[in-house]
Amino acid sequence: MNAMLSPADAERVETLQMVRDSAADFAAAGSGVARARSLRFLKPGFSIEALKQMCQLGWPGLLLQEHFGGAGLGMPEFCAITEELGSVLAPEPLIELSMAAQLLAASAEQELLAQVLNGDALVLPAWQESVNVWESSPSLAFVNGKLTGVKKFVPAAGTASAFVVTTSSGLVLVQANALGLSLHVENTQDGCIVGELRFDQTPARSLSANEDAMSEALLCATLAASAYLLGVAERAFAMTLDYLRLRKQFGRAI
Protein backbone atom coordinates (compact mmCIF):
# COMPACT_ATOMS: atom_id res chain seq x y z
CA MET A 1 0.00 0.00 0.00
CA ASN A 2 2.82 2.42 0.86
CA ALA A 3 4.25 1.84 -2.63
CA MET A 4 1.21 3.71 -4.03
CA LEU A 5 1.87 6.77 -1.87
CA SER A 6 3.82 9.78 -3.02
CA PRO A 7 7.20 10.27 -1.32
CA ALA A 8 5.74 13.13 0.75
CA ASP A 9 2.76 11.03 1.85
CA ALA A 10 4.95 8.03 2.62
CA GLU A 11 7.16 10.24 4.78
CA ARG A 12 4.07 11.57 6.60
CA VAL A 13 2.84 8.04 7.28
CA GLU A 14 6.26 7.06 8.61
CA THR A 15 6.41 10.14 10.84
CA LEU A 16 2.92 9.44 12.16
CA GLN A 17 3.88 5.86 13.04
CA MET A 18 7.07 7.01 14.75
CA VAL A 19 5.10 9.50 16.86
CA ARG A 20 2.53 6.86 17.78
CA ASP A 21 5.24 4.35 18.70
CA SER A 22 6.95 6.95 20.89
CA ALA A 23 3.68 7.67 22.70
CA ALA A 24 2.95 3.95 23.09
CA ASP A 25 6.40 3.40 24.61
CA PHE A 26 5.82 6.30 27.00
CA ALA A 27 2.44 4.90 28.02
CA ALA A 28 3.83 1.39 28.54
CA ALA A 29 6.75 2.65 30.63
CA GLY A 30 4.38 4.29 33.10
CA SER A 31 2.83 1.01 34.35
CA GLY A 32 -0.38 1.66 32.45
CA VAL A 33 -3.68 2.38 34.14
CA ALA A 34 -2.19 1.54 37.55
CA ARG A 35 -0.24 4.81 37.45
CA ALA A 36 -3.39 6.85 36.90
CA ARG A 37 -5.14 5.02 39.74
CA SER A 38 -2.26 5.75 42.11
CA LEU A 39 -2.62 9.50 41.42
CA ARG A 40 -6.40 9.73 41.85
CA PHE A 41 -7.59 12.33 44.38
CA LEU A 42 -3.97 13.22 45.24
CA LYS A 43 -2.63 16.71 44.58
CA PRO A 44 -1.68 17.78 42.00
CA GLY A 45 -3.49 14.86 40.34
CA PHE A 46 -0.75 14.07 37.84
CA SER A 47 2.98 13.47 37.68
CA ILE A 48 5.05 16.62 37.25
CA GLU A 49 7.97 14.43 36.18
CA ALA A 50 5.85 12.75 33.49
CA LEU A 51 4.72 16.14 32.19
CA LYS A 52 8.33 17.30 31.98
CA GLN A 53 9.13 14.15 29.99
CA MET A 54 6.33 15.05 27.59
CA CYS A 55 7.93 18.48 27.19
CA GLN A 56 11.30 16.88 26.50
CA LEU A 57 9.64 14.82 23.78
CA GLY A 58 8.32 18.03 22.25
CA TRP A 59 4.62 17.18 22.60
CA PRO A 60 3.24 20.52 23.88
CA GLY A 61 4.77 22.24 20.85
CA LEU A 62 3.97 19.56 18.32
CA LEU A 63 1.45 21.78 16.50
CA LEU A 64 3.67 24.88 16.48
CA GLN A 65 5.93 25.90 13.63
CA GLU A 66 9.66 25.48 14.11
CA HIS A 67 10.33 29.22 14.45
CA PHE A 68 8.21 29.09 17.61
CA GLY A 69 10.25 26.18 18.95
CA GLY A 70 7.70 23.59 17.84
CA ALA A 71 7.83 20.49 15.69
CA GLY A 72 5.68 21.77 12.83
CA LEU A 73 3.53 18.64 12.74
CA GLY A 74 -0.26 18.39 12.58
CA MET A 75 -3.38 17.11 14.26
CA PRO A 76 -2.98 13.47 13.10
CA GLU A 77 0.30 13.25 15.00
CA PHE A 78 -1.02 15.04 18.09
CA CYS A 79 -4.17 12.90 18.12
CA ALA A 80 -2.04 9.75 17.84
CA ILE A 81 -0.26 10.83 21.02
CA THR A 82 -3.42 11.64 22.96
CA GLU A 83 -5.07 8.41 21.83
CA GLU A 84 -2.17 6.40 23.26
CA LEU A 85 -2.28 8.45 26.47
CA GLY A 86 -6.00 7.81 26.73
CA SER A 87 -5.38 4.07 26.67
CA VAL A 88 -3.64 4.39 30.06
CA LEU A 89 -5.78 7.26 31.41
CA ALA A 90 -2.72 9.52 31.60
CA PRO A 91 -3.82 12.46 33.81
CA GLU A 92 -1.21 15.01 32.71
CA PRO A 93 -2.70 18.25 31.26
CA LEU A 94 -0.93 17.92 27.90
CA ILE A 95 -3.91 19.04 25.84
CA GLU A 96 -4.42 22.14 27.97
CA LEU A 97 -0.70 22.92 27.89
CA SER A 98 -0.66 22.61 24.09
CA MET A 99 -3.67 24.90 23.91
CA ALA A 100 -1.91 27.54 26.01
CA ALA A 101 1.24 27.17 23.89
CA GLN A 102 -0.75 27.92 20.73
CA LEU A 103 -2.23 31.05 22.30
CA LEU A 104 1.18 32.25 23.51
CA ALA A 105 2.62 31.67 20.04
CA ALA A 106 -0.25 33.64 18.48
CA SER A 107 0.55 36.44 20.95
CA ALA A 108 4.29 36.39 20.13
CA GLU A 109 5.09 35.65 23.79
CA GLN A 110 8.35 33.95 22.84
CA GLU A 111 10.09 34.02 26.22
CA LEU A 112 7.20 32.53 28.19
CA LEU A 113 6.43 30.10 25.37
CA ALA A 114 10.01 28.78 25.51
CA GLN A 115 9.62 28.18 29.24
CA VAL A 116 6.38 26.29 28.62
CA LEU A 117 7.86 24.11 25.89
CA ASN A 118 10.90 23.34 28.08
CA GLY A 119 8.71 22.33 31.00
CA ASP A 120 9.91 25.23 33.15
CA ALA A 121 6.48 26.89 33.33
CA LEU A 122 2.97 25.47 33.43
CA VAL A 123 0.61 27.91 31.74
CA LEU A 124 -2.99 26.77 31.43
CA PRO A 125 -6.04 28.18 29.62
CA ALA A 126 -9.01 29.34 31.70
CA TRP A 127 -11.94 29.66 29.31
CA GLN A 128 -15.03 28.08 30.88
CA GLU A 129 -17.64 29.89 32.91
CA SER A 130 -20.28 27.15 32.74
CA VAL A 131 -20.32 23.41 32.06
CA ASN A 132 -19.23 22.28 28.57
CA VAL A 133 -19.60 25.74 27.07
CA TRP A 134 -17.14 28.25 25.66
CA GLU A 135 -18.74 31.65 25.86
CA SER A 136 -17.75 33.47 22.68
CA SER A 137 -18.47 36.67 24.64
CA PRO A 138 -17.15 35.89 28.13
CA SER A 139 -18.64 37.84 31.02
CA LEU A 140 -15.32 38.20 32.82
CA ALA A 141 -14.53 41.90 33.05
CA PHE A 142 -11.08 43.31 32.28
CA VAL A 143 -10.95 47.02 33.05
CA ASN A 144 -7.88 49.20 33.57
CA GLY A 145 -5.60 46.17 33.76
CA LYS A 146 -7.69 44.45 36.45
CA LEU A 147 -9.84 41.30 36.28
CA THR A 148 -13.11 40.65 38.08
CA GLY A 149 -15.14 37.45 37.78
CA VAL A 150 -14.87 33.65 37.83
CA LYS A 151 -13.48 30.91 35.59
CA LYS A 152 -14.31 27.26 36.24
CA PHE A 153 -13.09 23.75 35.49
CA VAL A 154 -9.39 24.50 35.03
CA PRO A 155 -7.48 21.18 35.19
CA ALA A 156 -4.28 21.13 37.27
CA ALA A 157 -4.96 24.73 38.30
CA GLY A 158 -3.22 24.29 41.64
CA THR A 159 0.11 23.64 39.92
CA ALA A 160 -0.05 26.35 37.26
CA SER A 161 2.41 29.23 37.17
CA ALA A 162 0.11 31.39 35.03
CA PHE A 163 -3.21 31.34 33.19
CA VAL A 164 -4.35 32.49 29.76
CA VAL A 165 -7.83 33.82 30.49
CA THR A 166 -10.68 34.68 28.12
CA THR A 167 -12.40 37.97 28.93
CA SER A 168 -14.95 40.30 27.38
CA SER A 169 -11.98 42.33 26.11
CA GLY A 170 -9.89 39.47 24.71
CA LEU A 171 -7.19 37.21 26.12
CA VAL A 172 -5.12 38.18 29.15
CA LEU A 173 -2.26 36.60 31.06
CA VAL A 174 -2.57 36.25 34.83
CA GLN A 175 0.18 35.05 37.13
CA ALA A 176 -0.91 32.33 39.54
CA ASN A 177 0.40 34.32 42.50
CA ALA A 178 -1.29 37.57 41.47
CA LEU A 179 -3.01 39.65 44.14
CA GLY A 180 -6.77 39.22 44.16
CA LEU A 181 -6.70 35.74 42.64
CA SER A 182 -8.12 32.97 44.79
CA LEU A 183 -8.24 29.33 43.80
CA HIS A 184 -10.82 26.78 44.87
CA VAL A 185 -9.74 23.22 44.05
CA GLU A 186 -12.02 20.18 44.10
CA ASN A 187 -11.97 16.54 43.04
CA THR A 188 -14.14 15.32 40.21
CA GLN A 189 -15.95 12.01 40.41
CA ASP A 190 -13.27 10.24 38.35
CA GLY A 191 -10.44 11.47 40.59
CA CYS A 192 -9.24 14.44 38.55
CA ILE A 193 -8.54 17.76 40.24
CA VAL A 194 -9.97 20.96 38.77
CA GLY A 195 -9.89 24.54 39.95
CA GLU A 196 -12.21 27.51 40.06
CA LEU A 197 -10.43 30.84 39.66
CA ARG A 198 -11.93 33.85 41.38
CA PHE A 199 -10.62 37.25 40.32
CA ASP A 200 -11.11 40.33 42.48
CA GLN A 201 -9.41 43.31 40.86
CA THR A 202 -6.60 40.97 39.86
CA PRO A 203 -3.74 42.46 37.81
CA ALA A 204 -3.47 40.99 34.31
CA ARG A 205 -1.73 41.71 31.03
CA SER A 206 -3.41 41.78 27.62
CA LEU A 207 -2.34 39.27 24.98
CA SER A 208 -2.46 40.02 21.27
CA ALA A 209 -4.01 36.70 20.20
CA ASN A 210 -7.53 37.28 18.86
CA GLU A 211 -10.76 35.30 19.02
CA ASP A 212 -9.83 33.36 15.87
CA ALA A 213 -6.68 32.08 17.58
CA MET A 214 -8.76 31.01 20.57
CA SER A 215 -11.27 29.24 18.32
CA GLU A 216 -8.46 27.40 16.51
CA ALA A 217 -6.79 26.36 19.77
CA LEU A 218 -10.10 25.17 21.19
CA LEU A 219 -10.85 23.16 18.02
CA CYS A 220 -7.44 21.47 18.24
CA ALA A 221 -8.03 20.71 21.93
CA THR A 222 -11.46 19.25 21.12
CA LEU A 223 -10.03 16.92 18.48
CA ALA A 224 -7.20 15.87 20.80
CA ALA A 225 -9.63 15.21 23.65
CA SER A 226 -11.79 13.13 21.29
CA ALA A 227 -8.75 11.04 20.35
CA TYR A 228 -7.94 10.62 24.06
CA LEU A 229 -11.49 9.32 24.68
CA LEU A 230 -11.11 6.98 21.70
CA GLY A 231 -8.02 5.57 23.39
CA VAL A 232 -10.02 5.09 26.59
CA ALA A 233 -12.81 3.29 24.72
CA GLU A 234 -10.44 1.06 22.77
CA ARG A 235 -8.63 0.04 25.95
CA ALA A 236 -11.91 -0.64 27.77
CA PHE A 237 -13.08 -2.78 24.84
CA ALA A 238 -9.82 -4.76 24.79
CA MET A 239 -10.02 -5.35 28.56
CA THR A 240 -13.63 -6.54 28.18
CA LEU A 241 -12.66 -9.00 25.45
CA ASP A 242 -9.80 -10.34 27.58
CA TYR A 243 -12.22 -10.89 30.46
CA LEU A 244 -14.80 -12.60 28.25
CA ARG A 245 -12.19 -15.03 26.98
CA LEU A 246 -11.58 -16.16 30.57
CA ARG A 247 -15.16 -16.04 31.83
CA LYS A 248 -16.93 -19.34 32.23
CA GLN A 249 -20.54 -20.17 33.05
CA PHE A 250 -21.94 -23.63 33.69
CA GLY A 251 -18.49 -25.02 33.01
CA ARG A 252 -18.25 -23.52 29.55
CA ALA A 253 -16.57 -20.43 28.17
CA ILE A 254 -19.18 -17.79 27.50
C-alpha positions in Angstrom: 0.0 0.0 0.0 2.8 2.4 0.9 4.2 1.8 -2.6 1.2 3.7 -4.0 1.9 6.8 -1.9 3.8 9.8 -3.0 7.2 10.3 -1.3 5.7 13.1 0.7 2.8 11.0 1.9 4.9 8.0 2.6 7.2 10.2 4.8 4.1 11.6 6.6 2.8 8.0 7.3 6.3 7.1 8.6 6.4 10.1 10.8 2.9 9.4 12.2 3.9 5.9 13.0 7.1 7.0 14.7 5.1 9.5 16.9 2.5 6.9 17.8 5.2 4.3 18.7 6.9 6.9 20.9 3.7 7.7 22.7 2.9 4.0 23.1 6.4 3.4 24.6 5.8 6.3 27.0 2.4 4.9 28.0 3.8 1.4 28.5 6.7 2.7 30.6 4.4 4.3 33.1 2.8 1.0 34.3 -0.4 1.7 32.4 -3.7 2.4 34.1 -2.2 1.5 37.6 -0.2 4.8 37.5 -3.4 6.8 36.9 -5.1 5.0 39.7 -2.3 5.8 42.1 -2.6 9.5 41.4 -6.4 9.7 41.9 -7.6 12.3 44.4 -4.0 13.2 45.2 -2.6 16.7 44.6 -1.7 17.8 42.0 -3.5 14.9 40.3 -0.7 14.1 37.8 3.0 13.5 37.7 5.1 16.6 37.3 8.0 14.4 36.2 5.9 12.8 33.5 4.7 16.1 32.2 8.3 17.3 32.0 9.1 14.2 30.0 6.3 15.1 27.6 7.9 18.5 27.2 11.3 16.9 26.5 9.6 14.8 23.8 8.3 18.0 22.2 4.6 17.2 22.6 3.2 20.5 23.9 4.8 22.2 20.8 4.0 19.6 18.3 1.5 21.8 16.5 3.7 24.9 16.5 5.9 25.9 13.6 9.7 25.5 14.1 10.3 29.2 14.5 8.2 29.1 17.6 10.3 26.2 18.9 7.7 23.6 17.8 7.8 20.5 15.7 5.7 21.8 12.8 3.5 18.6 12.7 -0.3 18.4 12.6 -3.4 17.1 14.3 -3.0 13.5 13.1 0.3 13.2 15.0 -1.0 15.0 18.1 -4.2 12.9 18.1 -2.0 9.8 17.8 -0.3 10.8 21.0 -3.4 11.6 23.0 -5.1 8.4 21.8 -2.2 6.4 23.3 -2.3 8.4 26.5 -6.0 7.8 26.7 -5.4 4.1 26.7 -3.6 4.4 30.1 -5.8 7.3 31.4 -2.7 9.5 31.6 -3.8 12.5 33.8 -1.2 15.0 32.7 -2.7 18.2 31.3 -0.9 17.9 27.9 -3.9 19.0 25.8 -4.4 22.1 28.0 -0.7 22.9 27.9 -0.7 22.6 24.1 -3.7 24.9 23.9 -1.9 27.5 26.0 1.2 27.2 23.9 -0.8 27.9 20.7 -2.2 31.1 22.3 1.2 32.3 23.5 2.6 31.7 20.0 -0.2 33.6 18.5 0.5 36.4 20.9 4.3 36.4 20.1 5.1 35.7 23.8 8.4 34.0 22.8 10.1 34.0 26.2 7.2 32.5 28.2 6.4 30.1 25.4 10.0 28.8 25.5 9.6 28.2 29.2 6.4 26.3 28.6 7.9 24.1 25.9 10.9 23.3 28.1 8.7 22.3 31.0 9.9 25.2 33.1 6.5 26.9 33.3 3.0 25.5 33.4 0.6 27.9 31.7 -3.0 26.8 31.4 -6.0 28.2 29.6 -9.0 29.3 31.7 -11.9 29.7 29.3 -15.0 28.1 30.9 -17.6 29.9 32.9 -20.3 27.1 32.7 -20.3 23.4 32.1 -19.2 22.3 28.6 -19.6 25.7 27.1 -17.1 28.2 25.7 -18.7 31.6 25.9 -17.7 33.5 22.7 -18.5 36.7 24.6 -17.2 35.9 28.1 -18.6 37.8 31.0 -15.3 38.2 32.8 -14.5 41.9 33.0 -11.1 43.3 32.3 -10.9 47.0 33.1 -7.9 49.2 33.6 -5.6 46.2 33.8 -7.7 44.4 36.5 -9.8 41.3 36.3 -13.1 40.6 38.1 -15.1 37.4 37.8 -14.9 33.7 37.8 -13.5 30.9 35.6 -14.3 27.3 36.2 -13.1 23.8 35.5 -9.4 24.5 35.0 -7.5 21.2 35.2 -4.3 21.1 37.3 -5.0 24.7 38.3 -3.2 24.3 41.6 0.1 23.6 39.9 -0.1 26.4 37.3 2.4 29.2 37.2 0.1 31.4 35.0 -3.2 31.3 33.2 -4.3 32.5 29.8 -7.8 33.8 30.5 -10.7 34.7 28.1 -12.4 38.0 28.9 -14.9 40.3 27.4 -12.0 42.3 26.1 -9.9 39.5 24.7 -7.2 37.2 26.1 -5.1 38.2 29.1 -2.3 36.6 31.1 -2.6 36.2 34.8 0.2 35.1 37.1 -0.9 32.3 39.5 0.4 34.3 42.5 -1.3 37.6 41.5 -3.0 39.6 44.1 -6.8 39.2 44.2 -6.7 35.7 42.6 -8.1 33.0 44.8 -8.2 29.3 43.8 -10.8 26.8 44.9 -9.7 23.2 44.0 -12.0 20.2 44.1 -12.0 16.5 43.0 -14.1 15.3 40.2 -16.0 12.0 40.4 -13.3 10.2 38.4 -10.4 11.5 40.6 -9.2 14.4 38.6 -8.5 17.8 40.2 -10.0 21.0 38.8 -9.9 24.5 40.0 -12.2 27.5 40.1 -10.4 30.8 39.7 -11.9 33.8 41.4 -10.6 37.3 40.3 -11.1 40.3 42.5 -9.4 43.3 40.9 -6.6 41.0 39.9 -3.7 42.5 37.8 -3.5 41.0 34.3 -1.7 41.7 31.0 -3.4 41.8 27.6 -2.3 39.3 25.0 -2.5 40.0 21.3 -4.0 36.7 20.2 -7.5 37.3 18.9 -10.8 35.3 19.0 -9.8 33.4 15.9 -6.7 32.1 17.6 -8.8 31.0 20.6 -11.3 29.2 18.3 -8.5 27.4 16.5 -6.8 26.4 19.8 -10.1 25.2 21.2 -10.8 23.2 18.0 -7.4 21.5 18.2 -8.0 20.7 21.9 -11.5 19.2 21.1 -10.0 16.9 18.5 -7.2 15.9 20.8 -9.6 15.2 23.6 -11.8 13.1 21.3 -8.7 11.0 20.4 -7.9 10.6 24.1 -11.5 9.3 24.7 -11.1 7.0 21.7 -8.0 5.6 23.4 -10.0 5.1 26.6 -12.8 3.3 24.7 -10.4 1.1 22.8 -8.6 0.0 26.0 -11.9 -0.6 27.8 -13.1 -2.8 24.8 -9.8 -4.8 24.8 -10.0 -5.4 28.6 -13.6 -6.5 28.2 -12.7 -9.0 25.5 -9.8 -10.3 27.6 -12.2 -10.9 30.5 -14.8 -12.6 28.3 -12.2 -15.0 27.0 -11.6 -16.2 30.6 -15.2 -16.0 31.8 -16.9 -19.3 32.2 -20.5 -20.2 33.1 -21.9 -23.6 33.7 -18.5 -25.0 33.0 -18.2 -23.5 29.6 -16.6 -20.4 28.2 -19.2 -17.8 27.5 
